[in-house]
Amino acid sequence: MTLANSGAFLVHWKWISCPIAALLIWARGDNRVDILAFPWPLAVMLLLATINIFGVVASGFARRNLLKGELEEVENRFKQALSRKGIRP
């Protein structure tokens, strides 16, 4: 079993292991930790979704700035070509 396969196994295993661990902690009588342990897989999913949303938004801004920079470069080259031909833009 490679590390990549074991990573995928552990990701799927959390849906079983976290509730079992929460039940064991609850049976021990530690209710504060139990409250954190039981919804942990859902909290991780929400955290990852939030990170992905911010990543999409940030990449949208970066893409827009990149395209603007490329457009300015093309405009500058076009103006230079026109000025070489004696045409004023």
MARVOLUM-478228 format. One record per atom (N, C-alpha, C): atom name; x, y, z; residue number from 1. Coordinates in steps of 0.05 Angstrom, whole numbers, plus 5000, padded with zeros to 4 digits. Layout:
BEGIN
CA | X | Y | Z | NUM $
...
This chain:
BEGIN
N | 5017 | 4977 | 5000 | 1 $
CA | 5000 | 5000 | 5000 | 1 $
C | 5018 | 5025 | 5000 | 1 $
N | 5014 | 5043 | 4981 | 2 $
CA | 5030 | 5067 | 4979 | 2 $
C | 5019 | 5088 | 4998 | 2 $
N | 5034 | 5110 | 5002 | 3 $
CA | 5025 | 5131 | 5019 | 3 $
C | 5000 | 5145 | 5008 | 3 $
N | 4999 | 5147 | 4981 | 4 $
CA | 4975 | 5160 | 4969 | 4 $
C | 4950 | 5143 | 4975 | 4 $
N | 4952 | 5117 | 4973 | 5 $
CA | 4929 | 5100 | 4979 | 5 $
C | 4922 | 5101 | 5008 | 5 $
N | 4941 | 5102 | 5025 | 6 $
CA | 4935 | 5103 | 5054 | 6 $
C | 4923 | 5130 | 5061 | 6 $
N | 4930 | 5152 | 5047 | 7 $
CA | 4918 | 5178 | 5052 | 7 $
C | 4888 | 5177 | 5044 | 7 $
N | 4882 | 5166 | 5022 | 8 $
CA | 4854 | 5164 | 5013 | 8 $
C | 4839 | 5146 | 5033 | 8 $
N | 4851 | 5125 | 5042 | 9 $
CA | 4838 | 5108 | 5062 | 9 $
C | 4832 | 5123 | 5088 | 9 $
N | 4851 | 5139 | 5097 | 10 $
CA | 4847 | 5154 | 5122 | 10 $
C | 4826 | 5175 | 5119 | 10 $
N | 4824 | 5188 | 5095 | 11 $
CA | 4804 | 5208 | 5091 | 11 $
C | 4776 | 5196 | 5093 | 11 $
N | 4772 | 5173 | 5082 | 12 $
CA | 4746 | 5159 | 5083 | 12 $
C | 4741 | 5148 | 5111 | 12 $
N | 4762 | 5139 | 5125 | 13 $
CA | 4760 | 5127 | 5151 | 13 $
C | 4751 | 5147 | 5172 | 13 $
N | 4756 | 5173 | 5168 | 14 $
CA | 4748 | 5193 | 5188 | 14 $
C | 4718 | 5193 | 5193 | 14 $
N | 4702 | 5186 | 5173 | 15 $
CA | 4673 | 5186 | 5177 | 15 $
C | 4664 | 5164 | 5196 | 15 $
N | 4681 | 5144 | 5200 | 16 $
CA | 4675 | 5123 | 5219 | 16 $
C | 4690 | 5127 | 5245 | 16 $
N | 4715 | 5135 | 5243 | 17 $
CA | 4731 | 5137 | 5267 | 17 $
C | 4724 | 5160 | 5285 | 17 $
N | 4717 | 5183 | 5274 | 18 $
CA | 4710 | 5206 | 5290 | 18 $
C | 4685 | 5202 | 5307 | 18 $
N | 4663 | 5192 | 5296 | 19 $
CA | 4640 | 5186 | 5313 | 19 $
C | 4645 | 5165 | 5334 | 19 $
N | 4661 | 5145 | 5327 | 20 $
CA | 4667 | 5124 | 5347 | 20 $
C | 4684 | 5136 | 5369 | 20 $
N | 4704 | 5153 | 5362 | 21 $
CA | 4720 | 5166 | 5382 | 21 $
C | 4703 | 5184 | 5400 | 21 $
N | 4684 | 5198 | 5387 | 22 $
CA | 4666 | 5216 | 5403 | 22 $
C | 4649 | 5200 | 5422 | 22 $
N | 4639 | 5176 | 5414 | 23 $
CA | 4624 | 5159 | 5432 | 23 $
C | 4641 | 5149 | 5455 | 23 $
N | 4666 | 5142 | 5449 | 24 $
CA | 4684 | 5133 | 5470 | 24 $
C | 4690 | 5155 | 5490 | 24 $
N | 4694 | 5179 | 5480 | 25 $
CA | 4700 | 5202 | 5497 | 25 $
C | 4675 | 5208 | 5514 | 25 $
N | 4651 | 5206 | 5502 | 26 $
CA | 4626 | 5211 | 5516 | 26 $
C | 4622 | 5190 | 5538 | 26 $
N | 4629 | 5165 | 5532 | 27 $
CA | 4626 | 5144 | 5552 | 27 $
C | 4645 | 5148 | 5575 | 27 $
N | 4668 | 5161 | 5570 | 28 $
CA | 4687 | 5167 | 5591 | 28 $
C | 4677 | 5190 | 5609 | 28 $
N | 4659 | 5206 | 5598 | 29 $
CA | 4647 | 5227 | 5614 | 29 $
C | 4658 | 5255 | 5608 | 29 $
N | 4674 | 5258 | 5588 | 30 $
CA | 4685 | 5284 | 5581 | 30 $
C | 4668 | 5297 | 5559 | 30 $
N | 4648 | 5311 | 5567 | 31 $
CA | 4628 | 5321 | 5548 | 31 $
C | 4638 | 5344 | 5531 | 31 $
N | 4656 | 5361 | 5542 | 32 $
CA | 4666 | 5384 | 5526 | 32 $
C | 4682 | 5374 | 5502 | 32 $
N | 4699 | 5355 | 5506 | 33 $
CA | 4715 | 5344 | 5484 | 33 $
C | 4697 | 5328 | 5464 | 33 $
N | 4677 | 5315 | 5475 | 34 $
CA | 4658 | 5300 | 5459 | 34 $
C | 4643 | 5318 | 5439 | 34 $
N | 4636 | 5342 | 5448 | 35 $
CA | 4622 | 5361 | 5431 | 35 $
C | 4640 | 5369 | 5408 | 35 $
N | 4666 | 5371 | 5412 | 36 $
CA | 4684 | 5378 | 5390 | 36 $
C | 4690 | 5354 | 5372 | 36 $
N | 4691 | 5330 | 5383 | 37 $
CA | 4699 | 5307 | 5368 | 37 $
C | 4678 | 5297 | 5349 | 37 $
N | 4653 | 5299 | 5357 | 38 $
CA | 4632 | 5287 | 5341 | 38 $
C | 4628 | 5302 | 5314 | 38 $
N | 4626 | 5329 | 5313 | 39 $
CA | 4622 | 5342 | 5287 | 39 $
C | 4648 | 5348 | 5272 | 39 $
N | 4670 | 5338 | 5281 | 40 $
CA | 4696 | 5345 | 5269 | 40 $
C | 4697 | 5340 | 5239 | 40 $
N | 4688 | 5317 | 5228 | 41 $
CA | 4689 | 5314 | 5198 | 41 $
C | 4673 | 5336 | 5184 | 41 $
N | 4650 | 5343 | 5195 | 42 $
CA | 4634 | 5364 | 5182 | 42 $
C | 4648 | 5391 | 5184 | 42 $
N | 4661 | 5396 | 5206 | 43 $
CA | 4676 | 5422 | 5209 | 43 $
C | 4699 | 5423 | 5189 | 43 $
N | 4712 | 5401 | 5185 | 44 $
CA | 4734 | 5400 | 5165 | 44 $
C | 4723 | 5405 | 5137 | 44 $
N | 4700 | 5393 | 5131 | 45 $
CA | 4688 | 5398 | 5104 | 45 $
C | 4681 | 5427 | 5101 | 45 $
N | 4669 | 5440 | 5121 | 46 $
CA | 4662 | 5468 | 5119 | 46 $
C | 4687 | 5486 | 5117 | 46 $
N | 4708 | 5479 | 5131 | 47 $
CA | 4733 | 5494 | 5129 | 47 $
C | 4745 | 5492 | 5101 | 47 $
N | 4745 | 5468 | 5090 | 48 $
CA | 4756 | 5464 | 5063 | 48 $
C | 4739 | 5479 | 5042 | 48 $
N | 4713 | 5478 | 5045 | 49 $
CA | 4695 | 5493 | 5027 | 49 $
C | 4700 | 5522 | 5028 | 49 $
N | 4704 | 5533 | 5052 | 50 $
CA | 4710 | 5561 | 5055 | 50 $
C | 4737 | 5568 | 5042 | 50 $
N | 4757 | 5552 | 5047 | 51 $
CA | 4783 | 5557 | 5034 | 51 $
C | 4781 | 5556 | 5004 | 51 $
N | 4765 | 5537 | 4994 | 52 $
CA | 4762 | 5535 | 4964 | 52 $
C | 4748 | 5560 | 4953 | 52 $
N | 4728 | 5570 | 4968 | 53 $
CA | 4713 | 5593 | 4958 | 53 $
C | 4732 | 5617 | 4957 | 53 $
N | 4748 | 5621 | 4978 | 54 $
CA | 4767 | 5643 | 4978 | 54 $
C | 4788 | 5640 | 4956 | 54 $
N | 4796 | 5615 | 4951 | 55 $
CA | 4815 | 5610 | 4930 | 55 $
C | 4804 | 5617 | 4902 | 55 $
N | 4778 | 5611 | 4898 | 56 $
CA | 4766 | 5617 | 4872 | 56 $
C | 4763 | 5647 | 4869 | 56 $
N | 4756 | 5661 | 4890 | 57 $
CA | 4753 | 5690 | 4889 | 57 $
C | 4780 | 5703 | 4884 | 57 $
N | 4801 | 5694 | 4899 | 58 $
CA | 4828 | 5705 | 4896 | 58 $
C | 4838 | 5700 | 4868 | 58 $
N | 4834 | 5676 | 4857 | 59 $
CA | 4844 | 5670 | 4830 | 59 $
C | 4829 | 5687 | 4809 | 59 $
N | 4804 | 5693 | 4815 | 60 $
CA | 4789 | 5711 | 4796 | 60 $
C | 4801 | 5738 | 4795 | 60 $
N | 4809 | 5749 | 4818 | 61 $
CA | 4822 | 5775 | 4819 | 61 $
C | 4849 | 5774 | 4805 | 61 $
N | 4864 | 5753 | 4811 | 62 $
CA | 4891 | 5750 | 4799 | 62 $
C | 4888 | 5747 | 4769 | 62 $
N | 4869 | 5731 | 4760 | 63 $
CA | 4865 | 5728 | 4731 | 63 $
C | 4858 | 5754 | 4717 | 63 $
N | 4841 | 5770 | 4730 | 64 $
CA | 4833 | 5795 | 4719 | 64 $
C | 4857 | 5814 | 4717 | 64 $
N | 4874 | 5815 | 4738 | 65 $
CA | 4897 | 5832 | 4737 | 65 $
C | 4917 | 5822 | 4716 | 65 $
N | 4919 | 5795 | 4713 | 66 $
CA | 4937 | 5784 | 4693 | 66 $
C | 4928 | 5791 | 4665 | 66 $
N | 4902 | 5788 | 4660 | 67 $
CA | 4891 | 5795 | 4634 | 67 $
C | 4894 | 5825 | 4628 | 67 $
N | 4890 | 5841 | 4649 | 68 $
CA | 4894 | 5870 | 4645 | 68 $
C | 4922 | 5876 | 4638 | 68 $
N | 4942 | 5863 | 4651 | 69 $
CA | 4970 | 5867 | 4644 | 69 $
C | 4976 | 5858 | 4616 | 69 $
N | 4965 | 5836 | 4607 | 70 $
CA | 4969 | 5826 | 4580 | 70 $
C | 4957 | 5845 | 4560 | 70 $
N | 4933 | 5855 | 4566 | 71 $
CA | 4920 | 5874 | 4548 | 71 $
C | 4936 | 5900 | 4545 | 71 $
N | 4947 | 5910 | 4568 | 72 $
CA | 4963 | 5934 | 4566 | 72 $
C | 4988 | 5929 | 4549 | 72 $
N | 5000 | 5905 | 4552 | 73 $
CA | 5024 | 5899 | 4536 | 73 $
C | 5017 | 5899 | 4506 | 73 $
N | 4995 | 5887 | 4499 | 74 $
CA | 4986 | 5886 | 4471 | 74 $
C | 4980 | 5914 | 4461 | 74 $
N | 4967 | 5930 | 4477 | 75 $
CA | 4961 | 5958 | 4469 | 75 $
C | 4987 | 5974 | 4465 | 75 $
N | 5007 | 5970 | 4482 | 76 $
CA | 5032 | 5984 | 4479 | 76 $
C | 5046 | 5976 | 4453 | 76 $
N | 5046 | 5950 | 4448 | 77 $
CA | 5059 | 5941 | 4423 | 77 $
C | 5044 | 5951 | 4398 | 77 $
N | 5018 | 5952 | 4400 | 78 $
CA | 5002 | 5963 | 4378 | 78 $
C | 5008 | 5992 | 4373 | 78 $
N | 5010 | 6008 | 4395 | 79 $
CA | 5016 | 6036 | 4393 | 79 $
C | 5044 | 6040 | 4381 | 79 $
N | 5063 | 6023 | 4390 | 80 $
CA | 5090 | 6025 | 4379 | 80 $
C | 5091 | 6019 | 4349 | 80 $
N | 5076 | 5999 | 4341 | 81 $
CA | 5075 | 5992 | 4312 | 81 $
C | 5062 | 6015 | 4296 | 81 $
N | 5041 | 6027 | 4307 | 82 $
CA | 5029 | 6050 | 4293 | 82 $
C | 5047 | 6074 | 4292 | 82 $
N | 5062 | 6079 | 4313 | 83 $
CA | 5080 | 6102 | 4312 | 83 $
C | 5103 | 6097 | 4293 | 83 $
N | 5112 | 6073 | 4290 | 84 $
CA | 5133 | 6067 | 4270 | 84 $
C | 5124 | 6072 | 4241 | 84 $
N | 5098 | 6068 | 4237 | 85 $
CA | 5086 | 6073 | 4211 | 85 $
C | 5079 | 6102 | 4207 | 85 $
N | 5081 | 6118 | 4228 | 86 $
CA | 5075 | 6146 | 4226 | 86 $
C | 5045 | 6152 | 4231 | 86 $
N | 5031 | 6133 | 4242 | 87 $
CA | 5002 | 6137 | 4248 | 87 $
C | 5000 | 6143 | 4278 | 87 $
N | 4985 | 6165 | 4284 | 88 $
CA | 4982 | 6172 | 4313 | 88 $
C | 4957 | 6158 | 4324 | 88 $
N | 4960 | 6143 | 4346 | 89 $
CA | 4937 | 6129 | 4357 | 89 $
C | 4917 | 6148 | 4370 | 89 $
